[in-house]
């Protein structure tokens, strides 16, 4: 578990957060430019000596200003990955990794190299120098080097921001593997909500250096009181399992607590777990199921709604305990008589599988 009660004041900006974060999995830190995302990572890394407060990792104090405790950055058992992979250009991949292992922090045993190389799929790159690697390959090496320091916490600051779409697509599956296999927590700063939707378990939303929201991804994304809900691409993420696969139409039936959805998909084994993104703009409402080209219709209840400009509302729905969002015009809402507690069907035009 990560406990972070931290404050830092710069001219014109102040960071003031009080967070309790999971001790495993990926916590994404998001917010507008200038919200304090990178500053938070720098404070956690010990790079801002003027910061005050408490930082504990699994109960061990890395900072406790009242008790006079401040573990310097080079003694904190953490790894960092930035936009720039920052590999040593004169060293091979093998030697860059060896440097990371020599920089191991803390009293634990050094990680074995082979499993880390296998985890990131870089075995065939070991004799190359960074200039011979793609941007995605460089980042995979940078992540491996960070893991070989034996961290208890991994920090990533916009690791995909410098990559084009092709290279992002190349790296994302390896970040998925970190999500599934890493035993330590990862703080992941990103301005990209699609990245967050695919990778994160937990979400921290910052604004002006303060915490607007923190919690499991599935609980924070549907909140109507957050800036995320005003985004044109507002969405929810739900966990589902494959109920069946129809190879004739390349469709998978995805079962979740509120019902079932059909989505275009490559072949998938029944029972396999999937993560699904549903955008608010792809959800329409109806009083009864309708026969149309929209295959997915789910019984829901309206929890609440919020007016949005120009002339629209965003409604939060409950589908058997699973939250959904629907964006519709104010006129449509009035014609339907939208009100909290109303039973209504959500027609879902598009379902995106995140893999």
TAMO-V353568 format. One record per run of one state. SS is the DSSP state (~ for helix, > for strand, _ for the rest). FROM is the first residue (numbers start at 1). LEN is the number of residues. If there is no record, write none. Layout:
SS/FROM/LEN  SS/FROM/LEN
//
This chain:
_/1/1  >/2/9  _/11/2  >/13/9  _/22/3  >/25/6  _/31/6  ~/37/9  _/46/6  >/52/6  _/58/2  >/60/5  ~/65/3  _/68/1  >/69/2  _/71/2  ~/73/3  _/76/2  >/78/4  _/82/10  >/92/1  ~/93/10  _/103/10  ~/113/8  _/121/2  ~/123/3  _/126/3  >/129/1  ~/130/3  _/133/2  ~/135/13  _/148/5  >/153/5  _/158/7  ~/165/17  _/182/3  >/185/5  _/190/3  ~/193/7  _/200/2  >/202/6  _/208/2  >/210/7  ~/217/4  _/221/6  ~/227/4  _/231/4  >/235/12  _/247/4  >/251/6  _/257/2  >/259/6  _/265/8  >/273/7  ~/280/3  >/283/4  _/287/9  >/296/13  _/309/3  >/312/8  _/320/2  >/322/8  ~/330/7  _/337/6  >/343/6  _/349/3  >/352/2  _/354/2
//
